[in-house]
Amino acid sequence: MISSNAAERASVPQLGGVPVHERLKAAAVALAPAVMARLVEQLPAYGALPSEQLRGEITREVERGIRAFTEVLRTGELPGETELARINESSARRADEGVPLEAVVGAYHFGAQECAARVLSAAVPGDLPDVLLVQQRLLDYLRLVSCAVAAGYVQERQAALGDEQVARQALLSRLLEGGDPRSAADRAGLALPPCYLVLGITMGPHPDELLPGVNHAVAARRKLRRLRNELQRQTPGVPLSALSGNGGLVLIPTDVPPADFGPADRDRLARLVEHLGRMCGAELLVAAAAAAPAGVADAARLVGELREVARSSGRGPGLHLLDDLLLEYQLSRPSPARDRLAALLVPLARRPELLDTLRTFLACGLDRRRAAARLQVHPNTVDYRLRRATELTGLDAARGTDQLTLRAALAAHDATGAGTPDSA
């Protein structure tokens, strides 16, 4: 007994007593130009291809496709591995040429539909079972071919993107090493800009990373992907980056020379940082500097130091330039004076609440009520802690002559970690 599937494969659809595949074979000479005309008319990506390629390779692919569909109608068998491999390779070439995937898939659909329309025009009401069989084989053919097209296209794009990413990372490495980046830029297909904005980024956690039962690695990757995508959308040119879920380094190309980077540029960058944080759902602490390509290595070292100074000195999220951290940065440089300043706060090493209160009181402009609100304690507690800090250090935060010394001592303390229990 023959199975239903075997019977269907064995059946040959006919229209008016003539097998459909014979009708299609007889129409093939005129059909190929008709398919080509439809591709050029309805798919702009194909219309933009060189005429030599259209008359040559693309026309040959159309003719092969017509022959392949003719065989499907004749035998009931879908294309085998050899034909699918050819389709896969052809799709990969279109990907390499930059033809959109939807256009490549659409070309096969238009070709198959044109074939079906050409032969089904001869159908009469009595041919309905054969028409349905032709339509079924058309759908099966398109399903299989579309998968082969997509597979070849995606494989080629993944390989190309991998090569592109390797070339861009090589350019980034060259810039960070301080060598001549021109050859690396040429290999990456990028023109070196007059200036890079060098960003050192510390990323806070996304709320999902703090929830129990949530895969925190997935949440971190989603946060990072949103940051990268938004960087690409919001910045001119091609940003270069070395990022993880905790942050990293980004180079943003800009036409503004480093010497001309001014308040308006700083405001735009600050708004970008705020937008990036909002879009990725995490607080961003960003240190930045503008540098010509030859100065990127030094700028990257600077922003790394600025980022650490901003973090250790309790600066909040947002943009921080050298001008914002002049005192703290200078006091982070090793010197006898820095060590002496840090030593002033050694008596508070085992009383972190006194250090926090002192720091907050100064940051709030000596307003005890604001400091209390920020610390979430009673104003009387702030007064008590300040008195106790004065007793231990001999420095009074309410006394004008001591305020600058205390600010400098806090910056030096943050830079050295002097007097902390771990370093005592």
VOVO-284237 format. One line per 8 residues: their letters; for each residue y, x, z of C-alpha. Coordinates in Angstrom, 2 decimals, always signed. Each point is the difference from the previous one (the first is absolute). Example, Ala and Ser with C-alpha at 12.3 -4.5 7.8 and 13.67 -1.06 7.14 Angstrom:
BEGIN
AS	-4.50/+12.30/+7.80 ~ +3.44/+1.37/-0.66
***
This chain:
BEGIN
MISSNAAE	+0.00/+0.00/+0.00 ~ +3.40/+1.33/-0.99 ~ +2.62/+0.01/+2.82 ~ +3.29/-1.84/-0.55 ~ +1.89/+3.32/-0.03 ~ -2.36/+1.47/-2.58 ~ +0.29/-3.16/-2.09 ~ +3.79/+0.23/+0.12
RASVPQLG	-0.07/+3.66/-1.07 ~ -2.34/-0.85/-2.82 ~ +2.16/-2.86/-1.28 ~ +2.46/+0.80/-2.76 ~ +3.05/-2.31/-0.07 ~ +0.65/-1.56/-3.39 ~ +2.87/-1.94/-1.51 ~ -0.76/-2.13/-3.01
GVPVHERL	-3.40/+1.64/-0.25 ~ +1.48/+3.51/-0.26 ~ -0.54/+2.41/+2.93 ~ +3.29/+0.68/+1.75 ~ -0.49/+3.76/-0.01 ~ -0.31/-0.07/-3.81 ~ +3.24/-1.94/-0.28 ~ +1.68/+2.56/+2.27
KAAAVALA	-1.44/+2.94/-1.95 ~ +1.26/-1.46/-3.26 ~ +3.48/-0.47/+1.49 ~ +0.17/+3.45/+1.58 ~ +1.99/+1.62/-2.84 ~ +2.88/-2.47/+0.36 ~ -0.49/-0.47/+3.73 ~ +0.84/+3.55/+1.10
PAVMARLV	+3.54/-0.07/-1.50 ~ +0.55/-3.43/+1.55 ~ -0.97/+1.30/+3.44 ~ +2.26/+3.04/-0.44 ~ +2.93/-2.21/-0.97 ~ -0.53/-2.13/+3.09 ~ -0.16/+3.04/+2.30 ~ +3.24/+1.45/-1.36
EQLPAYGA	+1.74/-3.38/+0.15 ~ -1.09/-1.11/+3.47 ~ -0.51/+3.28/+1.87 ~ +3.20/+2.12/-0.02 ~ -1.87/+3.04/+1.30 ~ -2.12/+0.05/-3.16 ~ +3.00/-0.69/-2.21 ~ +1.62/+3.15/+1.41
LPSEQLRG	-2.94/+2.26/-0.91 ~ +0.43/+2.39/-2.95 ~ -0.90/-1.62/-3.32 ~ -2.48/+2.79/-0.74 ~ -1.87/-0.82/+3.20 ~ +0.06/-3.72/-0.75 ~ -1.39/+0.52/-3.52 ~ -2.56/+2.51/+1.23
EITREVER	-1.53/-0.09/+3.47 ~ +1.12/-3.48/+1.06 ~ -1.14/-1.60/-3.25 ~ -3.38/+1.73/+0.33 ~ -0.33/-1.32/+3.56 ~ +0.74/-3.53/-1.22 ~ -2.60/+0.31/-2.75 ~ -2.60/+1.28/+2.49
GIRAFTEV	+0.84/-2.90/+2.33 ~ -0.55/-2.52/-2.79 ~ -3.36/+1.59/-0.83 ~ -0.99/+0.00/+3.68 ~ +0.85/-3.69/+0.43 ~ -1.84/-0.78/-3.25 ~ -3.13/+1.57/+1.53 ~ +0.43/-2.05/+3.17
LRTGELPG	+0.03/-3.15/-2.12 ~ -3.00/+1.16/-2.03 ~ -2.25/+1.16/+2.82 ~ +1.33/-1.65/+3.13 ~ -0.04/+3.43/+1.62 ~ +3.15/+1.38/+1.62 ~ +1.21/+3.53/-0.87 ~ -2.15/+2.79/+1.40
ETELARIN	+0.91/+3.17/+1.84 ~ +0.96/+1.93/-3.14 ~ +2.51/-2.62/-1.14 ~ +1.39/-0.46/+3.50 ~ +0.44/+3.76/+0.37 ~ +2.00/+0.02/-3.25 ~ +2.21/-2.83/+1.27 ~ +0.42/+1.85/+3.28
ESSARRAD	+1.15/+3.15/-1.80 ~ +2.38/-1.90/-2.26 ~ +1.56/-1.71/+3.01 ~ +0.43/+3.39/+1.70 ~ +1.93/+1.26/-3.05 ~ +2.31/-3.02/+0.16 ~ +0.58/+0.73/+3.71 ~ +0.88/+3.60/-0.83
EGVPLEAV	+2.49/-1.26/-2.61 ~ +1.65/-2.29/+2.54 ~ -1.09/-3.29/-1.57 ~ -0.05/-2.61/+2.82 ~ -3.41/-1.19/+1.16 ~ +0.84/-3.64/-0.71 ~ +0.74/+0.92/-3.62 ~ -3.30/+1.84/-0.41
VGAYHFGA	-1.99/-2.91/+1.43 ~ +2.09/-2.44/-2.01 ~ -0.82/+1.83/-3.24 ~ -3.72/-0.68/+0.45 ~ +0.68/-3.64/+0.89 ~ +2.20/-0.51/-3.05 ~ -2.61/+1.63/-2.23 ~ -2.88/-2.11/+1.30
QECAARVL	+2.07/-3.19/-0.11 ~ +1.02/+0.71/-3.59 ~ -3.66/+0.45/-0.93 ~ -1.01/-3.26/+1.65 ~ +2.88/-1.92/-1.54 ~ -0.84/+1.31/-3.47 ~ -3.62/-1.17/+0.07 ~ +0.39/-3.15/+2.09
SAAVPGDL	+2.49/-1.43/-2.46 ~ -3.02/-0.96/-2.12 ~ -1.61/-2.04/+2.80 ~ -0.72/-3.73/-0.34 ~ -0.88/-2.48/+2.79 ~ -3.70/+0.61/-0.45 ~ +0.46/+3.68/+0.73 ~ +1.10/-0.58/+3.61
PDVLLVQQ	-3.05/+1.69/+1.65 ~ +0.49/+3.08/-2.18 ~ +3.76/+0.03/+0.73 ~ -0.73/-0.06/+3.73 ~ -2.47/+2.87/-0.43 ~ +2.58/+2.05/-1.88 ~ +2.54/-0.66/+2.74 ~ -2.49/+1.01/+2.70
RLLDYLRL	-0.79/+3.26/-1.77 ~ +3.72/+0.62/-0.49 ~ +0.62/-0.37/+3.75 ~ -2.96/+2.23/+0.90 ~ +1.20/+2.63/-2.47 ~ +3.57/-0.04/+1.33 ~ -1.18/+0.19/+3.62 ~ -2.07/+3.11/-0.66
VSCAVAAG	+2.56/+1.67/-2.25 ~ +2.88/-0.69/+2.42 ~ -1.93/+1.74/+2.77 ~ -0.63/+3.04/-2.22 ~ +3.66/+0.11/-1.03 ~ +1.22/-0.20/+3.60 ~ -2.48/+2.63/+1.20 ~ +1.01/+2.53/-2.67
YVQERQAA	+3.69/-0.66/+0.50 ~ -0.09/+0.29/+3.80 ~ -2.10/+3.17/-0.07 ~ +2.48/+1.67/-2.33 ~ +3.03/-1.11/+2.03 ~ -1.60/+1.21/+3.22 ~ -0.66/+3.39/-1.55 ~ +3.54/+0.17/-1.39
LGDEQVAR	+1.53/-1.03/+3.30 ~ -2.12/+2.58/+1.77 ~ +1.24/+2.73/-2.35 ~ +3.56/-1.26/+0.37 ~ -0.24/-0.02/+3.78 ~ -1.44/+3.51/+0.05 ~ +2.87/+1.24/-2.18 ~ +2.59/-1.69/+2.23
QALLSRLL	-1.54/+1.40/+3.15 ~ +0.03/+3.45/-1.61 ~ +3.73/-0.45/-0.67 ~ +0.57/-1.08/+3.59 ~ -1.91/+3.03/+1.28 ~ +1.99/+2.31/-2.24 ~ +3.28/-1.43/+1.24 ~ -1.09/+0.38/+3.62
EGGDPRSA	-1.10/+3.58/-0.61 ~ +3.43/+0.91/-1.31 ~ -1.20/+1.38/-3.35 ~ +1.26/-0.85/-3.48 ~ -1.07/-3.64/-0.53 ~ +0.82/-0.30/-3.71 ~ -3.48/+0.59/-1.39 ~ -1.52/-2.35/+2.59
ADRAGLAL	+2.57/-2.65/-0.93 ~ -0.89/+0.40/-3.68 ~ -3.71/-0.48/+0.77 ~ +0.85/-3.14/+1.99 ~ +2.14/-1.31/-2.85 ~ +3.07/-0.22/+2.25 ~ +3.53/+1.33/-0.42 ~ +1.35/+1.79/+3.06
PPCYLVLG	+3.00/-1.90/+1.42 ~ +3.24/+1.60/+1.20 ~ -0.97/-0.92/+3.55 ~ -2.84/-1.27/+2.16 ~ +0.53/-2.06/+3.13 ~ -2.58/+1.53/+2.32 ~ -1.24/-2.53/+2.56 ~ -2.12/+0.80/+3.04
ITMGPHPD	-1.48/-3.33/+1.12 ~ -1.63/-1.03/+3.25 ~ -1.63/-3.43/-0.34 ~ -0.55/-2.21/+2.98 ~ -3.03/-2.30/+0.15 ~ -0.15/-3.28/-1.86 ~ -0.56/-2.90/+2.43 ~ -3.50/-0.44/-1.42
ELLPGVNH	-0.87/+3.53/+1.11 ~ +0.54/-1.07/+3.61 ~ -2.15/-3.13/-0.05 ~ -3.50/+0.14/+1.50 ~ -2.77/-0.88/-2.41 ~ +2.01/+1.05/-3.07 ~ -1.13/+2.92/-2.15 ~ +2.90/+2.34/+0.78
AVAARRKL	-0.85/+2.39/-2.85 ~ +0.32/-2.83/-2.52 ~ +3.29/-1.13/+1.55 ~ +1.37/+3.55/-0.19 ~ -1.03/+0.36/-3.65 ~ +1.66/-3.30/-0.89 ~ +3.19/+1.15/+1.73 ~ -0.06/+3.29/-1.88
RRLRNELQ	-0.69/-1.68/-3.34 ~ +2.97/-2.34/+0.47 ~ +2.23/+2.96/+0.82 ~ -1.07/+1.89/-3.12 ~ +0.36/-3.03/-2.25 ~ +3.45/-0.80/+1.33 ~ +1.11/+3.63/-0.35 ~ -0.97/-0.16/-3.66
RQTPGVPL	+1.81/-3.30/-0.53 ~ +3.18/+0.89/+1.84 ~ +0.62/+3.59/-1.07 ~ +1.01/+1.46/-3.37 ~ -2.34/+2.38/-1.74 ~ -3.34/+0.94/+1.51 ~ -0.11/+0.66/+3.76 ~ -2.39/+2.72/+1.16
SALSGNGG	-1.74/-0.53/+3.30 ~ -2.55/+1.31/+2.46 ~ -0.56/-2.94/+2.36 ~ -2.54/-1.22/+2.53 ~ -0.04/-3.01/+2.30 ~ +2.26/+1.85/+2.46 ~ +2.57/+1.13/-2.55 ~ +0.62/+3.18/-1.93
LVLIPTDV	+2.34/+1.35/-2.65 ~ +1.69/-1.68/-2.99 ~ +2.19/+1.50/-2.72 ~ +2.27/-2.50/-1.75 ~ +1.67/+1.26/-3.21 ~ +3.71/-0.73/-0.36 ~ +2.80/+0.94/-2.38 ~ +2.46/+0.65/+2.86
PPADFGPA	+0.31/+3.79/+0.56 ~ -0.63/+1.08/+3.61 ~ +3.62/+1.09/+0.48 ~ +1.21/-3.49/-1.01 ~ -2.29/-1.93/+2.36 ~ +2.51/-2.03/+1.99 ~ +0.43/-3.04/+2.28 ~ -0.71/-2.53/-2.77
DRDRLARL	-3.25/+1.80/-0.88 ~ -0.94/+0.15/+3.66 ~ +0.59/-3.76/+0.36 ~ -2.20/-0.73/-3.02 ~ -2.75/+2.19/+1.39 ~ +0.27/-1.65/+3.41 ~ -0.36/-3.43/-1.61 ~ -3.02/+1.24/-1.94
VEHLGRMC	-1.63/+1.26/+3.20 ~ +0.64/-3.34/+1.70 ~ -1.42/-1.87/-3.00 ~ -3.10/+2.18/-0.15 ~ -0.68/-0.59/+3.67 ~ +0.40/-3.72/-0.41 ~ -2.30/-0.15/-3.01 ~ -2.81/+2.09/+1.50
GAELLVAA	+0.30/-1.77/+3.37 ~ +0.49/+3.11/+2.12 ~ +2.86/+1.91/+1.59 ~ +0.98/+3.11/-1.95 ~ +1.71/+3.00/+1.56 ~ +1.28/+2.02/-2.95 ~ +1.70/+3.40/-0.07 ~ +1.55/+0.89/-3.35
AAAAPAGV	+1.80/+2.75/-1.88 ~ +1.22/+0.39/-3.59 ~ -1.08/+3.09/-1.92 ~ -0.20/+1.39/-3.51 ~ -3.59/+0.63/-1.18 ~ +0.29/+3.67/+0.95 ~ +1.01/-1.00/+3.54 ~ -2.69/-2.60/+0.68
ADAARLVG	-2.15/+2.39/+2.05 ~ +2.84/+0.75/+2.43 ~ +1.01/-3.67/+0.12 ~ -3.57/-1.04/+0.80 ~ -0.10/+2.41/+2.94 ~ +3.36/-1.31/+1.19 ~ -0.97/-3.67/-0.13 ~ -3.23/+0.79/+1.83
ELREVARS	+2.05/+1.53/+2.81 ~ +2.55/-2.83/-0.07 ~ -2.73/-2.61/+0.18 ~ -1.47/+1.65/+3.09 ~ +3.44/+0.33/+1.62 ~ +0.77/-3.68/-0.71 ~ -3.35/-1.07/+1.42 ~ +0.10/+2.15/+3.12
SGRGPGLH	+3.61/-0.90/+0.77 ~ -0.80/-3.70/-0.02 ~ +1.82/-0.93/-3.20 ~ -1.11/-3.34/-1.33 ~ -1.36/-0.87/-3.43 ~ +2.24/+0.40/-3.02 ~ +1.60/+2.83/-1.92 ~ +0.99/+3.27/+1.69
LLDDLLLE	+1.85/+2.83/-1.74 ~ +0.94/+3.40/+1.35 ~ +3.54/-1.25/+0.70 ~ -1.46/-2.63/+2.34 ~ -1.93/+2.58/+2.00 ~ +2.26/+3.05/+0.06 ~ -0.09/+0.55/+3.78 ~ -3.66/-0.84/+0.43
YQLSRPSP	-1.01/+2.10/-2.98 ~ +2.03/+3.01/+1.05 ~ -1.47/-0.17/+3.48 ~ -3.48/-0.14/-1.45 ~ +0.50/+3.56/-1.25 ~ -1.36/+2.63/+2.42 ~ +2.69/+1.78/+2.04 ~ +0.64/+1.06/+3.61
ARDRLAAL	+2.61/-2.77/+0.32 ~ -2.50/-2.66/-1.09 ~ -2.51/+1.15/+2.59 ~ +2.63/-0.01/+2.75 ~ +1.14/-3.51/-0.97 ~ -3.57/-1.31/+0.00 ~ -0.57/+1.58/+3.42 ~ +2.75/-2.19/+1.47
LVPLARRP	-2.32/-3.00/-0.27 ~ -3.10/+1.67/+1.39 ~ +0.52/-1.77/+3.38 ~ -0.53/-3.33/-1.85 ~ -3.21/+1.11/-1.70 ~ -2.24/-2.12/+2.24 ~ +2.39/-2.94/+0.06 ~ -0.05/-1.31/-3.59
ELLDTLRT	+1.73/-3.24/+1.08 ~ +3.02/+2.06/+1.05 ~ +0.09/+1.79/-3.36 ~ -0.30/-3.30/-1.89 ~ +2.76/-1.58/+2.06 ~ +2.30/+2.97/-0.48 ~ -0.61/+0.02/-3.75 ~ +0.49/-3.77/-0.32
FLACGLDR	+3.15/-0.02/+2.15 ~ +1.62/+2.61/-2.25 ~ -1.19/-1.77/-3.18 ~ +1.54/-3.28/+1.25 ~ +3.44/+1.56/+0.42 ~ -0.27/+0.19/+3.82 ~ -0.44/-3.78/+0.19 ~ -2.43/-0.55/+2.89
RRAAARLQ	-0.66/-3.66/-0.86 ~ -0.88/+0.78/-3.61 ~ -2.20/+2.85/+1.18 ~ -1.71/-2.30/+2.49 ~ -0.65/-2.59/-2.69 ~ -1.48/+2.60/-2.32 ~ -2.17/+1.41/+2.79 ~ -0.86/-3.52/+1.23
VHPNTVDY	+0.96/+0.80/+3.59 ~ +2.73/-1.18/+2.37 ~ +3.41/+1.75/-0.26 ~ -0.42/+1.11/+3.62 ~ -3.15/+1.85/-1.07 ~ +2.01/+1.85/-2.63 ~ +2.55/+0.99/+2.68 ~ -2.73/+1.22/+2.32
RLRRATEL	-1.71/+2.07/-2.70 ~ +3.27/+1.56/-1.13 ~ +0.85/+0.98/+3.58 ~ -3.46/+1.49/+0.43 ~ +0.34/+1.98/-3.28 ~ +3.34/+1.35/+1.21 ~ -1.53/+1.07/+3.31 ~ -2.80/+1.87/-1.79
TGLDAARG	+2.05/+1.66/-2.76 ~ +3.52/+0.20/+1.39 ~ +1.27/-1.65/-3.21 ~ +1.69/-3.40/+0.10 ~ -0.24/-2.10/-3.18 ~ +3.10/-1.93/+1.03 ~ +2.08/+3.17/+0.23 ~ +1.69/+0.94/-3.29
TDQLTLRA	-0.47/+3.74/+0.44 ~ -3.76/-0.45/+0.50 ~ -0.67/-2.46/-2.84 ~ +0.03/+2.52/-2.84 ~ -2.18/+2.36/+2.05 ~ -2.51/-2.78/+0.66 ~ -0.13/-1.01/-3.69 ~ -0.61/+3.59/-0.99
ALAAHDAT	-2.59/+0.44/+2.75 ~ -1.88/-3.09/-1.18 ~ -0.01/+1.29/-3.59 ~ -1.25/+3.42/+1.15 ~ -2.60/-1.66/+2.23 ~ -1.25/-2.09/-2.93 ~ -0.18/+3.06/-2.22 ~ -1.92/+2.17/+2.44
GAGTPDSA	-1.92/-2.45/+2.17 ~ +1.15/+2.19/+2.87 ~ -0.98/-1.11/+3.43 ~ -2.47/-2.67/-1.07 ~ -3.08/-0.23/+2.18 ~ -2.16/+1.39/-2.82 ~ +2.20/+3.07/-0.42 ~ +0.76/+0.65/+3.67
***
